[in-house]
Amino acid sequence: MTAAQACPVLRTSHTLLFSPFSQDFLWWIVMMAQTRMLQAAVSVVTFHRGAPLRRQCNLTAPSTNERLANLLYNHPSADIILRSQDSYHFRVPKIYIVSCSPILGELIQRTLDDANAETSPPVVQLRESGEILHCLLTFIFPITQLVPFTPEKIMELLSVAQKYQMRTVLAHIRGSIARQNLLPTRLEPALHIYALAQKYGLRQEALQTARTIFLKQSMTIEDFDNKLDIMPGDSLYELWMYHKRVRAILASDLTEFRMSCACGMLKDLRCTELSSSQIPKWLDHYIESIEKTSHLFDSTELSITMAHHVKDKANTYGFNSTCKCTSIPGNTMRDFWEALASVVDGSFDKAESALVLVCERDDPQAQINLATSPLELFDVPDANLIIRSSDNINFRVHKSLLAMVSPFFKDLLSLPQPSDSEIVDGLPVIQFPENSELLTCLISILYPIPTVMPISYEKMLHLLAACQKYDMISVQSSIRAETSREASLAPKGAEAFSAYAIASAKGLIPEMENAACLTLDHPMTFEILGEGLRLFEGWALRDLVNFRKRCRDNFITCLDSFLQLPGPSSIWVGCPEVMPRHPSGPHQVLPRWLNQLLVRNQNEWKREHFISPLRVLNPSGSSSAVRLAYVMALSPHETCGFCSRVDKMHGLTFCADLENELAASRKKVSHSFTFQVLQTEIHPLDKAFVGVR
């Protein structure tokens, strides 16, 4: 696009181009040129103002950093400077900013009230990067609007506009995104954008992408297993809850549509097979399938379903078929599809309130940490330090004891005490991020008094994490020993999933591996995980799924070894039911009942390793699941003399060998858990004696 095409003023004679421009008009042309929409305008402006302007703007910079450095706003009427987090300056008139953002208006006013008289114009410090601020300002000033290139930056730009309550600007940004079709329609990008929308608290984008995901993918652990690390567990939990609500509403609305609207629209349609709702059965099945498999909601899928129906009727009845589905008018099917789409859209509208943003929910970890039980304060004589819990309970302890059990505190307490540190009864105070219940347990282990242990496994994990954070290795070992002796502290049932999530987040490797093994005794579905899903990091959930799949593969391989001949099952060769009456040579075949037992379990593990437990023993642990399955499979075959004799001689040993091999294959699985860089929550203690007050 040329300068003359973009600006009517520039279409006139060259004489007008050389005439004096106003300051605002020159600034407008420079900004348009900087956004690469008026390349030709650059030469006009530089010729008019000469070399100094070229040096000031330098509009031909090739790199990203140089482009950003040179796209700084320098409005001729500027009366404030917006400074980005990375120290880029934008000279702008404050009236533009104040008029579109009450938040920035208040910030600018505070800056003006506190401004040094010598500083002109005043500088307003913002937390955003120069790149984001530049894009944001293009939606405030009358210049070409810029949208960032990456989804991460686009979501960040939207979040900044939302944070500063720029409603009009936010609407313009969303309109620009819509015009450029920047929101994804494919599954994996949609998951990524949904995660970003949850991260930044963008409800509209979260709803749009949640709908795309619903229409592209069924919501099961198995379907998401290679995409689980795209988002944290709390965002995935909200997506799952939204899917449940949409599916329930959609099922109700589609049932009503099948019984009323669809029947009325297709009342004149003659088909050889009608459903109970008096519409063609194939169409009734298609509508019903949308309730369970939402990705089938597509006009192409509807046409394919009708084509299959017509083909089946032609193959069955030939030209004598009385089915008239082949002659359905095009406008009838179009009206039907529009009515069906309207029902689906209405279901999504009804379910909007079901999607909760993560930032609107309470932190489940905070609920665990803040839940305290009655504690007994210790009367420690000659204490020379006070440690204060997050709920403001003071504990008097000895510095020497903390230094002895923790290298971290040894280094911390060796530093000089700050002059402004808090003193209570002549003792310095250290503020801890742990609550009083957890500190009660910790101090009871340090001193020769009755030990107070946490009342739940989850709280015990937080205690272990605190010991790990403060480098109390010996104390951590004592807690683990006590936990192994107290069966009541072990995670019960599906609590193993929550225990795994917490242990992985805290970097507690032994507890993480133990909990991972315990989860195999339970189905792994979104329903079973429930609210515990919110405790997971995406990478931890992905690794747990992969661990389960490796266990399944090991089980299947183990059963393969019992299906192969020669092998552990060779003792069963000779069953007359499968052996030939006149063998012409060596012929080894397992009894049909045993072959079916092993193959059936293989197939079940392949299909149901998420919706069923992967266990060897019964839940009670008192009897072998392998033995029970073996007895049930052999029972209908008990009239076979050969198999009955082998059972009496080797049955118990065979079952024990199979059970032991399955148990061993489960133990052989390499966990290969991926640990992220863990940010230990040292709170005030992570800086040199900042916490001593």
Secondary structure, DSSP 8 states (H G I E B T S, - for coil): --HHHH-GGGGS-HHHHTS---HHHHHHHHHHHHTTS-HHHHHHHHHHH-HHHHHHH-TT--SHHHHHHH---B-TT--EEEE-TT--EEEE-HHHHHHH-HHHHHHHHHHHHH--TT-SS-EEE-SS-HHHHHHHHHTTTTS-----SSHHHHHHHHHHHHHTT-HHHHHHHHHHHHHTT-S--SHHHHHHHHHHHHHHT-HHHHHHHHHHHHHH----HHHHTTTGGGS-HHHHHHHHHHHHHHHHHHHHHHHHHHHTHHHHHTTT---S-B-TTSSBHHHHHHHHHHHH-GGG-SHHHHHHHHHHHHHHHHHHHGGG----GGG--HHHHHHHHHHHHHHHHHHHHHTGGG---GGGS--HHHHHHH----------TT--EEEE-TT--EEEE-HHHHHHH-HHHHHHHTS---TT--EETTEEEEE-SS-HHHHHHHHHHHTTS-----SSHHHHHHHHHHHHHTT-HHHHHHHHHHHHH-GGGS--TTHHHHHHHHHHHHT-HHHHHHHHHHHTTS--SHHHHGGGGGG--HHHHHHHHHHHHHHHHHHHHHHHHHHSSSSTTGGGTT-TTTS-SS-SS------HHHHHHHHHHHHHHHHHTTTS---SB-TTSSSBHHHHHHHHHHGGGTT-HHHHHHHHHHHHHHHHHHHHHHHHHHHT--------------GGGGSTTTTB-
